[in-house]
Amino acid sequence: MSDQHDYDGIKYRDEKHSPSFFRIFFVLLAVWGVLYMGYYLFSGWSSQSEADAAKKARDDKKQAAHMVAETKGTGATGSDHKVEDYIAAGKQLYGNLCVACHGATAKGGVGPDLTVSTYKYGKDRLDIAKSISDGRPGGMPSFSSQISKEQIEGLVEYVLSLK
């Protein structure tokens, strides 16, 4: 074997170090990786799913507080009457505002079917109220400037009563 390492007509050089550009790039990449991990691991960052879970927990807590306040405010015997009043008012508002998109039987049309067991954005009180007041992308308009919060509650009760 020769000192020049000549294999099949190819001459190889014995180099002790990689090119300096690659060494500098490797060190910068390693430093960036450590800083990136440190920032996201120790800065309180959370994933989207963790943020969604925290938001859902807050909304559930608000909904539970709403149910307790509604029960305390009207009493056990008066709560059915109040819910019936909300449903009646909601049915009238539904006829004025919602029939054009969701249909007279709420089975859908331009808008989705409201008689199904689950909705795309959730079927609890807060999710439905948010859909009505803030609207949703893809066609659901916002009604917060047109109707009051009590009217929104009536619509929510009516939508929840649909089967």
C-alpha positions in Angstrom: 0.0 0.0 0.0 1.4 3.4 -0.9 1.7 6.5 1.3 -0.8 8.4 -0.9 -3.6 5.9 -0.5 -4.2 5.3 -4.2 -7.2 3.1 -4.7 -8.5 2.3 -8.1 -6.9 5.4 -9.5 -8.4 7.7 -6.9 -6.0 9.6 -4.7 -7.2 10.3 -1.1 -5.7 12.8 1.2 -5.3 12.2 4.9 -7.1 15.2 6.5 -7.2 15.5 10.3 -10.0 18.1 10.5 -13.3 18.8 8.7 -13.6 22.1 6.9 -13.9 25.1 9.3 -17.2 26.2 7.7 -18.8 22.9 8.8 -17.4 23.0 12.3 -18.7 26.6 12.8 -22.1 25.7 11.3 -22.3 22.6 13.6 -21.5 24.7 16.7 -24.1 27.4 15.8 -26.7 24.7 15.2 -26.0 23.1 18.5 -26.2 26.4 20.4 -29.5 27.3 18.6 -30.9 23.9 19.5 -30.1 24.3 23.2 -31.6 27.9 23.2 -34.7 26.7 21.4 -35.3 23.8 23.8 -34.6 26.0 26.8 -37.1 28.6 25.7 -39.9 26.2 25.0 -39.3 23.9 27.9 -38.8 26.5 30.6 -40.8 29.5 29.5 -44.2 28.2 30.3 -45.0 27.4 26.6 -47.9 24.9 26.1 -49.1 23.1 23.0 -52.4 24.0 21.3 -54.0 20.9 22.8 -53.1 22.0 26.3 -54.4 25.5 25.6 -57.7 24.0 24.3 -58.0 21.8 27.3 -57.5 24.7 29.6 -60.0 26.8 27.7 -62.5 23.9 27.9 -62.0 23.6 31.6 -62.7 27.3 32.1 -65.8 27.1 29.9 -67.1 24.1 31.8 -66.5 26.0 35.1 -68.4 29.0 33.7 -71.3 26.7 32.6 -71.5 25.1 36.0 -71.6 28.5 37.7 -74.3 29.5 35.2 -76.4 26.5 36.0 -76.0 27.0 39.8 -76.9 30.7 39.5 -80.0 29.8 37.4 -81.1 27.2 39.9 -80.6 29.5 42.9 -82.2 32.5 41.2 -85.5 30.8 40.2 -86.0 28.0 42.8 -86.8 24.4 42.0 -90.4 24.9 41.0 -90.0 28.1 39.1 -87.0 27.0 37.0 -89.2 24.9 34.6 -91.5 27.9 34.0 -88.5 30.2 33.3 -87.0 27.7 30.9 -90.3 27.3 29.1 -90.5 31.1 28.8 -86.9 31.1 27.4 -87.8 28.4 24.9 -91.0 30.2 23.7 -89.0 33.4 23.2 -86.2 31.5 21.5 -88.7 29.8 19.2 -90.0 33.2 18.1 -86.5 34.6 17.6 -85.6 31.4 15.7 -88.5 32.0 13.3 -87.3 35.6 12.7 -83.6 35.1 12.5 -82.6 31.5 11.9 -85.2 29.9 9.6 -83.6 31.2 6.4 -80.4 29.2 6.9 -81.3 26.3 9.3 -84.9 25.6 8.0 -88.3 25.7 9.7 -87.7 22.2 11.2 -84.0 23.0 12.0 -82.9 20.1 9.8 -80.5 22.3 7.9 -80.4 24.0 4.6 -77.7 26.6 4.0 -76.8 26.2 7.7 -76.2 22.9 9.5 -78.8 20.6 11.0 -79.5 21.7 14.6 -81.2 18.5 15.6 -78.1 16.3 15.6 -76.5 15.1 18.8 -73.2 17.0 18.3 -72.2 20.2 16.7 -69.0 21.2 15.0 -68.2 23.8 17.6 -69.7 22.0 20.7 -73.3 21.6 21.9 -73.1 23.0 25.4 -74.7 26.3 26.4 -71.5 28.4 26.2 -70.5 27.1 22.8 -74.0 27.7 21.3 -74.2 31.1 22.9 -70.7 32.0 21.4 -71.8 30.7 18.0 -74.9 32.9 18.1 -73.3 36.0 19.5 -69.9 35.9 17.7 -70.7 33.9 14.6 -68.6 31.2 13.1 -66.4 31.1 10.0 -68.1 29.8 6.9 -71.4 31.6 7.1 -72.7 31.9 10.6 -73.1 35.7 11.2 -72.7 37.4 14.5 -76.0 38.5 16.2 -74.4 40.2 19.3 -75.3 43.7 17.9 -78.8 42.7 16.9 -80.2 40.9 20.0 -79.7 41.1 23.8 -78.0 38.5 26.0 -81.3 37.4 27.3 -82.6 36.8 23.8 -79.4 34.8 23.1 -80.2 32.7 26.2 -83.7 32.1 24.8 -82.2 31.0 21.4 -79.8 28.7 23.3 -82.6 27.1 25.3 -84.7 26.6 22.1 -81.7 25.1 20.2 -81.0 22.7 23.1 -84.6 21.7 23.2 -84.6 20.6 19.5 -84.4 16.9 18.9 
